[in-house]
Amino acid sequence: MIFGVLGNKKVVAMQGRIHYYEVQCMKKCTFPVRLMKLLNVKILIVTNAAGGIGEKLKPGDLMIIKDHINFMGKCNN
C-alpha cells in the first residue's frame, strides 16, 4: 500500500491482490479492504482488466461491468 495526498485528499493505493486459489482463505483475500476500512477509508475505487468483443471497443476504453460469474459458490463473506 502506498499512502499519500492527491489534491487535498488523503489517499491509499494498492497494486495487485491476493487470489483465493493461492491461499484458500477468504480472510486473507479480504485483508487489504478490511484494513482500509479500519483506516477510515470512505470510498473504494476498484479497477480490473476486462476484455470486450464489441467492434467499437478500443484498448483503454472504459467499461461498466454489471454482473460477474461467481465461481466461489456461496462463499461471499
PyRosetta script that sets phi, psi and omega in degrees:
from pyrosetta import init, pose_from_sequence

init()
pose = pose_from_sequence("MIFGVLGNKKVVAMQGRIHYYEVQCMKKCTFPVRLMKLLNVKILIVTNAAGGIGEKLKPGDLMIIKDHINFMGKCNN")
pose.set_psi(1, 141.2)
pose.set_omega(1, 177.1)
pose.set_phi(2, -118.4)
pose.set_psi(2, 127.6)
pose.set_omega(2, -179.4)
pose.set_phi(3, -106.6)
pose.set_psi(3, 139.9)
pose.set_omega(3, 179.4)
pose.set_phi(4, -167.4)
pose.set_psi(4, -166.0)
pose.set_omega(4, 179.1)
pose.set_phi(5, -127.8)
pose.set_psi(5, 132.3)
pose.set_omega(5, 177.0)
pose.set_phi(6, -122.8)
pose.set_psi(6, 114.0)
pose.set_omega(6, -170.3)
pose.set_phi(7, 67.3)
pose.set_psi(7, -119.8)
pose.set_omega(7, 175.5)
pose.set_phi(8, -115.5)
pose.set_psi(8, 18.9)
pose.set_omega(8, -178.2)
pose.set_phi(9, -109.5)
pose.set_psi(9, 137.4)
pose.set_omega(9, 172.0)
pose.set_phi(10, -74.2)
pose.set_psi(10, 136.5)
pose.set_omega(10, -179.1)
pose.set_phi(11, -134.2)
pose.set_psi(11, 156.6)
pose.set_omega(11, 171.5)
pose.set_phi(12, -132.0)
pose.set_psi(12, 135.0)
pose.set_omega(12, -179.6)
pose.set_phi(13, -122.0)
pose.set_psi(13, 146.4)
pose.set_omega(13, 180.0)
pose.set_phi(14, -137.7)
pose.set_psi(14, 136.4)
pose.set_omega(14, 176.1)
pose.set_phi(15, -112.2)
pose.set_psi(15, 133.7)
pose.set_omega(15, 178.8)
pose.set_phi(16, 85.0)
pose.set_psi(16, -175.1)
pose.set_omega(16, -180.0)
pose.set_phi(17, -162.0)
pose.set_psi(17, 170.3)
pose.set_omega(17, 176.2)
pose.set_phi(18, -100.9)
pose.set_psi(18, 123.9)
pose.set_omega(18, -179.7)
pose.set_phi(19, -86.2)
pose.set_psi(19, 141.4)
pose.set_omega(19, -179.9)
pose.set_phi(20, -59.1)
pose.set_psi(20, -40.2)
pose.set_omega(20, -177.8)
pose.set_phi(21, -66.2)
pose.set_psi(21, -16.5)
pose.set_omega(21, 178.5)
pose.set_phi(22, -82.3)
pose.set_psi(22, -32.0)
pose.set_omega(22, -173.1)
pose.set_phi(23, -123.1)
pose.set_psi(23, -12.6)
pose.set_omega(23, -178.1)
pose.set_phi(24, 49.5)
pose.set_psi(24, 37.5)
pose.set_omega(24, -178.7)
pose.set_phi(25, -147.4)
pose.set_psi(25, 108.7)
pose.set_omega(25, -178.2)
pose.set_phi(26, -63.0)
pose.set_psi(26, -31.6)
pose.set_omega(26, 179.3)
pose.set_phi(27, -61.5)
pose.set_psi(27, -40.1)
pose.set_omega(27, 177.6)
pose.set_phi(28, -69.9)
pose.set_psi(28, -37.8)
pose.set_omega(28, -179.3)
pose.set_phi(29, -65.1)
pose.set_psi(29, -36.1)
pose.set_omega(29, -175.9)
pose.set_phi(30, -92.9)
pose.set_psi(30, -1.1)
pose.set_omega(30, -176.8)
pose.set_phi(31, -53.6)
pose.set_psi(31, -48.5)
pose.set_omega(31, -178.3)
pose.set_phi(32, -58.9)
pose.set_psi(32, -40.2)
pose.set_omega(32, -179.3)
pose.set_phi(33, -70.1)
pose.set_psi(33, -40.4)
pose.set_omega(33, 178.0)
pose.set_phi(34, -65.1)
pose.set_psi(34, -36.6)
pose.set_omega(34, 177.1)
pose.set_phi(35, -64.3)
pose.set_psi(35, -43.6)
pose.set_omega(35, 178.3)
pose.set_phi(36, -60.9)
pose.set_psi(36, -37.9)
pose.set_omega(36, 176.4)
pose.set_phi(37, -61.8)
pose.set_psi(37, -43.4)
pose.set_omega(37, 177.8)
pose.set_phi(38, -64.2)
pose.set_psi(38, -27.3)
pose.set_omega(38, 177.2)
pose.set_phi(39, -84.1)
pose.set_psi(39, 6.8)
pose.set_omega(39, 176.3)
pose.set_phi(40, 72.6)
pose.set_psi(40, 27.3)
pose.set_omega(40, 174.8)
pose.set_phi(41, -66.4)
pose.set_psi(41, 129.9)
pose.set_omega(41, -177.3)
pose.set_phi(42, -99.0)
pose.set_psi(42, -31.5)
pose.set_omega(42, -177.1)
pose.set_phi(43, -126.1)
pose.set_psi(43, 130.6)
pose.set_omega(43, 177.6)
pose.set_phi(44, -118.4)
pose.set_psi(44, 122.0)
pose.set_omega(44, 176.1)
pose.set_phi(45, -108.5)
pose.set_psi(45, 120.7)
pose.set_omega(45, -177.9)
pose.set_phi(46, -111.2)
pose.set_psi(46, 133.1)
pose.set_omega(46, 177.0)
pose.set_phi(47, -121.4)
pose.set_psi(47, 162.8)
pose.set_omega(47, 174.6)
pose.set_phi(48, -157.9)
pose.set_psi(48, 172.7)
pose.set_omega(48, 175.5)
pose.set_phi(49, -101.9)
pose.set_psi(49, 115.0)
pose.set_omega(49, 179.9)
pose.set_phi(50, -131.0)
pose.set_psi(50, 136.0)
pose.set_omega(50, -179.1)
pose.set_phi(51, -94.2)
pose.set_psi(51, 158.4)
pose.set_omega(51, 176.5)
pose.set_phi(52, -137.9)
pose.set_psi(52, 157.3)
pose.set_omega(52, -178.5)
pose.set_phi(53, -112.0)
pose.set_psi(53, 6.6)
pose.set_omega(53, 178.9)
pose.set_phi(54, -64.3)
pose.set_psi(54, 134.2)
pose.set_omega(54, -177.3)
pose.set_phi(55, -63.3)
pose.set_psi(55, -24.4)
pose.set_omega(55, -178.2)
pose.set_phi(56, -87.4)
pose.set_psi(56, -7.9)
pose.set_omega(56, -179.6)
pose.set_phi(57, -77.2)
pose.set_psi(57, 140.0)
pose.set_omega(57, 176.9)
pose.set_phi(58, -123.4)
pose.set_psi(58, 156.6)
pose.set_omega(58, 176.5)
pose.set_phi(59, -54.6)
pose.set_psi(59, 132.7)
pose.set_omega(59, -179.8)
pose.set_phi(60, 93.8)
pose.set_psi(60, -9.1)
pose.set_omega(60, 177.3)
pose.set_phi(61, -63.4)
pose.set_psi(61, 143.9)
pose.set_omega(61, 176.3)
pose.set_phi(62, -82.5)
pose.set_psi(62, 144.4)
pose.set_omega(62, 179.9)
pose.set_phi(63, -130.6)
pose.set_psi(63, 151.9)
pose.set_omega(63, 171.4)
pose.set_phi(64, -109.5)
pose.set_psi(64, 123.5)
pose.set_omega(64, 178.5)
pose.set_phi(65, -97.0)
pose.set_psi(65, 118.3)
pose.set_omega(65, -176.8)
pose.set_phi(66, -89.7)
pose.set_psi(66, -21.5)
pose.set_omega(66, -175.9)
pose.set_phi(67, -156.5)
pose.set_psi(67, 172.1)
pose.set_omega(67, 178.0)
pose.set_phi(68, -149.6)
pose.set_psi(68, 165.3)
pose.set_omega(68, 175.6)
pose.set_phi(69, -93.5)
pose.set_psi(69, 122.0)
pose.set_omega(69, -176.9)
pose.set_phi(70, -92.5)
pose.set_psi(70, 96.5)
pose.set_omega(70, 178.2)
pose.set_phi(71, -80.5)
pose.set_psi(71, -3.5)
pose.set_omega(71, -179.0)
pose.set_phi(72, -86.4)
pose.set_psi(72, -4.5)
pose.set_omega(72, -177.6)
pose.set_phi(73, 69.3)
pose.set_psi(73, -130.7)
pose.set_omega(73, -177.5)
pose.set_phi(74, -88.9)
pose.set_psi(74, 7.5)
pose.set_omega(74, -176.3)
pose.set_phi(75, -82.5)
pose.set_psi(75, 74.5)
pose.set_omega(75, -177.8)
pose.set_phi(76, -114.4)
pose.set_psi(76, 22.8)
pose.set_omega(76, -178.6)
pose.set_phi(77, -95.8)
pose.dump_pdb("model.pdb")
